[in-house]
């Protein structure tokens, strides 16, 4: 699969902070020996990041609403779990980003 262990950006619609959070998640999962896919095409949309070994999806969002989360969870019913990372709670300092995200990655 072309997506495995390669970090891809979206088609230009994601901001720098979104990409940096996705890159940090990618790095953390790879350091843990996981196979990771980014920008994975699904029928309805694109998934930001998938831990392929545990079938866990990570979605980086800017202030996700309850409705958006519920809709996305239904769309991603093929994975075991979906984690949403809200950008507004992520530090702007890249040096702090990894330590904050390590607390959330399973």
HELIX and SHEET records of a PDB file:
HELIX    1   1 UNK A   16  UNK A   31  1                                  16    
HELIX    2   2 UNK A   66  UNK A   75  1                                  10    
HELIX    3   3 UNK A   87  UNK A   89  5                                   3    
HELIX    4   4 UNK A   94  UNK A  102  1                                   9    
SHEET    1   A 4 UNK A  36  UNK A  41  0                                        
SHEET    2   A 4 UNK A  46  UNK A  51 -1                                        
SHEET    3   A 4 UNK A  56  UNK A  61 -1                                        
SHEET    4   A 4 UNK A  81  UNK A  86  1                                        
END                                                                             
